[in-house]
Amino acid sequence: MTMTTLNQNTNIKAIFALTLVHFMGDFYSSFIMPLLPAFVDRHTLTMAQVGVLTGIMRLLAFIVQPAIGYFADRYETRFFALGGLLLTVVFIPLAGIAPTFWALTLFLALGSVGSSMFHPSVTGMVPVYGGLRAGFSMSVFNTGGTLAFGIGPLFITSFVALFGLSAMPATMLIGLVALIFLYHVLPVPEAEALHYDGFIESLKQTLGHVWQSIFLIWLVMMLRAVVGQSFLTFTPVYLANKGYSLMSVGSTIAIFVVAGTVSGLAAGLLSDRTGYKPIFYFSHALMTPALILLLFLPGLWVFFGAFVAGFFVLAAVPIGVVMAQELAPGGRSMVASLMMGLAYGLGGVFSPLIGKLADIFSIKAVLITVAFIPLLSLVLIFFFPDVGSKNKFGSTAGDS
């Protein structure tokens, strides 16, 4: 199989540009969760409608990302990265002036399509420019997204508290300026020389004999997505119902994701030494108690709970992507779309069900149940291949 040869040296400028795309796209995407209480009040939404809203957004990742990953591995174009970012920058802020629930859903859906477009393209480029520090480079890249999800909620809740939801379109200016800069500095992707394969054939060529290992990693990533998205979707409403202000809710979400930034970087550094499997064991084993702690801590202690929960929930996200890319290096964008888009999208499919159950039983009861899912993942992690650890000659166990 023909594939792009990875450079051994890290291209810092390219990694910065790719990380900036990730940051700006996720910065705007992060506006939605902390504003859910405001949208609930404006449009009188039930928890089931909240679940439908977020579920549709995430389902689009399932529909769009694998296809984008397929084309991104074949064509050297920046259309997916820049065009996708443009959709996100424009349509997410328009949610603030949506007159109805369905208009709100449409704007957020189009913004989500944009997010699904740029993610596989730029993620697939990280190993090319990361060189021998692929694990750390992917963690830096992921930090761009998680940091955006940390800063974004604080920014947008402060902005809305000062100017109101209807002023949200003014925030487009930040993203449009960044797009002009990225147009000049973002590198062109390197195709994987698989131009003549159909989707199914290219999938077979990409995964080959490692499809079972890829499937196991994807399944664990999907279960983690169900847990993480359930908490990010319904914890804001849960806290608002307990009397926390919109600013406090935004701060909680920001802390949750910033903690993931810290743990993602630490996981990337550790994985370059220990391999990927121990990171999965450690983070998933401690995820359940951390999430339950978040739900029961009172007052200002909720911020500490958010940090601990976010630290373990998000730690293995970049590791899962780069682990799969190492197993199937011939289709980095497509594999990234499977690990992030397909897993994230299918994880979001459960949001309407979680919302309906929350309407019936209570948000707290449902989230406590969801918090135990990571313990089930430990059985699947046991069957992960041992890749990523360094041997005495300095190569990785997954190198071929």
N, C-alpha and C positions, 0 to 999 in steps of 0.2 A: 504494500500500500504506500502510495506517495503521500507525503505530508510535509508541512512547513518545518524546517529545522529551527529549533529554538536557539536563540543567542545565549551565550554563557554569561555575558555582562548585563546588568540591569540598566535599562534606558530610563533614567529618572524623569526626563522631560515627558516621555510618552506615558509613563505610569501616572504622572501628575495630571495630564490631560484626561486620561481615562477615568481617574478618580474624581476629577472635577465634573465630568458628565454624570457620574454616579451620584455625586453630592447634589448637584442642582436638580436632577430628576427626582431623587428621593426627598429633597427639601420640600418640593411642592406636594409630593404624594403624602408627606407627613402631616399636612394641614388637616386631613379629614378626621382622623381618630379623636384628637382632642376637641374638635368642634362638634362631635356627634351630639352632646347635650344641647348645644345651640340649635342644631338642625332638628332635633327632637322637639324642642320648644316651638320653633318657627312653623314646622309642618305637622305637628302633633303626631309623631311617629310612634308605633308600637315597637317592642323589641323584635318582633318578627319582621317588621319593615326595615329596621336597622340591619338585621341579618341579611335580608334580601339585597339591600343597598350595597353592603360590603361584600356579599357573596358574588354579586354580578361583577363588581370591580375585580375580584380575584379570579373569577372564572375566566375572564378575558385573558388573564395570564396563561391559563391552560390552553386557550384556543390559539392565541397569537404567538407565544414564545417559541414553541417547537418549530413552527413554520419559519419564523424569523431566523432561528438558529440554523435551520437547513440552508436558507438562502445566504446567510452571513458567512457560512463556511465555503461558499462557492463564488461569491462575487466581491470584488475589491471595491466597495462603495461605502461612503460615510452617510448615505441616505437614512439608514436605519437608526444610527446614533443621533444625528442632528435633527432629522425629521421627527423621530420619536420624542426627543427632548422638547421640540417646539410644541407638539400636541399637549404635553404635560404642563408646560409653562403657561399655555393659553387657557386650557379648559378647566384645570383645577381651580384657579381663582374665580372663574365664572360661576362656580357653585354658590358663591356668596350672593348672587343676584337671581338665582333660580326661583321662578315664581311658584312651582309646584314640586311635589315629590318626584314625579316622573322626569321633569326637566332637570332636577338635581341629579337623578340617576343617570340621565343622558350625558351631562357634563362630566360627571365623575367617570363614566364608562369610557368616554373619549380620552380623558386624561390617563386612564389606566391602559388603554391601547398604546398610547405613547410610551408609557413606562415599559410595557412589554416589548416594544420595538427596540429600545436602546440597550436594554439589559443583556440579552445574549450576545449582541455584537461586540460591545465593549468588554464584557467578561471574557469572551473567547480570545481577546487580544492580550490579556494580562500575562499569560504564560509566555507569549512570544517575546514580550519586552521585559519580563521579570527575570529571565535567565535562570541561573542556578538558585536564585532566591525566590522561586515561584510561590512557595508557601507564604513567605513574609510579604511578597508583592501582592498576593491575593488578599491578605489580611489588611494591607494598607488600602487597597482598592475597596474592600468591604467597609473599612473604617469611614471612607467617604460617604457611603450610604447610611451607616449607623449613626455617624456624627450628624448627618442631615436630619435624621429622625430624632436626634436629641435636641438640635437647635430649632428645627422647624416648629414643633409644638409650642415652645416658649415664644418664638417670634409671632406666630399667627394668633395665639390667644391674647398676647399683649396688644397686637394690632387690632383685633376685633373688639377687645375691651375698650380701646380708645376711639375707634372710628366706626365700629359696627360691621356686620357681615356684608352689607352692601358695598363697602369700600374695598373688598377683597381684590377686584380686578386691577387695582393700582399696583398690586404686588408683582404683576407681570413684568414690570420694568427690570427688576433684578435679573430674572431669567433671560430676558431678551439681550441684555448687555453681556451676560456670560456666553450666550450663543454666538454673538459677534466675535468674541475672543476665541472661542473654540473652533469656529470656522477657519481660523488662521493657524491654529496649533495642533488640532487633533490629527493624528496620523491616519493614513488610509489602511484599512484592514488587509491582512494577507490571507488570500483564499487558500483552501485546503486541497486544491487540484483534484476535486471530485465533481467537476462540472457536468459530467454526462450520466451520473447515476440518478435514478428516481429516488423519491423519499424513502421508500421501504428498503431498497437496495443500499442506499447510503447509510441507513440506520444499521443494517446488518454489517456493513463494512466498518462503520464506526465502532460498534460494540463488539462484534466478533464473538470470541469465546469468553469474553468477560461480562456478557450480558447479565448473568446471574448475580455477580457481585455488584454491578451497576444497579440492578433492580433492588437489591437489599439496601444499598445506600439511599436510593430514591425513596424507598418505603419509610425508612427512618426519618429522612428529611420531610416527607409529607406528614408523618405523625407529629413531628415537631412543629410543623406549620399549623396544624390544627390547634395545637396547644397555644402557641404564640399568638396566632391571630384571634383566637377566642378571648384571650386575656386583653389584647390590645383593642379589641372591638368593644367589649362589654365592661371592662374595668372602669373606663371613663364614666359611663352611665351609672355604674354601681357606686362610684365615689361621689358623683353629683347627687345621687339619691341620699347619700349619707350626710350631705350638707357641705361638701367641699366646693370651693369656688371654681370657675372656669380656669382661672390662672393656676390654681393648685392642681387641677386635673392635668393641664398642659405640662406643668412641672413634673408630675408623676410619670407621664409618658416620656418626657425628655430624659429623666433620670434612668428610666428603664432601658432606653436605647443607648444612652451614653455608657451605661454599664456594659452593654453588649459591645460597644466600641473597644473598651478596655479589655474585655475578655477575648474578643476576636483577635486583637493584636497579640495578646499573650499566647493564645492558642496557635497563632501562626508561627511565632518564635519557637514555641515548644515543639510543634509538629516537625519543624526542620531538624530536630534532634531526636525526638522520641518516636516519630511516626504519628499516624492519624488516629488509630484505634483507641489508644489510651485517653485521648481528648474526648472522644465520644462517650466512653465509659464514665469518666469523671463528671462531665456536664450533665448527662442524662440521669445519673444516679442521684444528684443533688437538686435536680430541677423540681421534683415534686415537693419536697419540704420547703423550698424557697418560694414557690407559688402559693402554697397554703399560708405561709408566714405573711405574704403580702395581703391576703384577704382578712387576716385577723388582727394585724397591728393597728392600734388606735392613733388618732391625732397626727402629729408630725412624724411619728414613727413610720407612717406609710411610705415616706420618701426613702427611708432606709430599706424597707421591704421591697420597694420598686427597684432599687439598685441591686440587691441580692438576686431577685427574680430575673431581672434582665441580664445579669452577669452569666447565669447558667443557661437561660433559654437561648441566647444568641451566640454563645461561645463557639459552637461547632458549625455555624452556617458557612463561613468561608472554607473551613476544612473539608466539609462534604463536597463542595464544588471542586476544589483542587485535587482531592482524592480521586474523584470520578474522572477528571481530566487526565490524571496521571495513568489511570487504567486504560483510557481510550483517547490517546493524544491526537488521533486523526480527525477528530471532529469536536474541537474545544467549544465552539459556540453552541453546537447542538447539545452537547453534554451539559453545558451550563444551563441551557434552557430547560433541560429535563430536571436538573437538580434544583433550580430556582423557580422557573416559570411553571412547569408542570406540577411540581411538588407544592409550590405556593398556591397555584390556582386550584388544585383539587383540595388542598387544605381549606381554602376559602369556600368551597362548595358546602361545607358543613355549617357555615355561619347562619343561614336561615334556620336550620334545625336547632342549633344552639340557642338562637333567639326565641324560637317557638317554645322550647323547653324552659327557657328563662321566664317567659310569660306565664307558663303553667306552674312551675315550682318556685322560682326565684333565681336571680342572677347568681347569688352567692352559692346556692346549692349546686347549680350546674357547673360553675367554675371549679368548685372543690372536686367534683367528679372528673372533670377534664384534666385536672392537675395530676392525676394518677396515670395518665397515658404514657409519660416518659419511662415509667418503670417497666412497661411492657416492651419498650424498645430495647432494653438491655439484652433480651433474648436474641433479637435480630443482630445486634452489634457483635455478639459472640461469634457469628459466622462471617463477619467482615474479613477480607483479605488483609494481611499485614503488609501494607505499602507505606512508603514515605520515610521509614527509618533509615538512618545512615549506617552503611557497613564500614568496615575498616578501610575500604578503598575510596570512600567518599561518595559512592553512587547510591541511589535509592533502591530500595528493594523492588520497586515497581518499574525500574528502568529496563528497557529492552535494547 
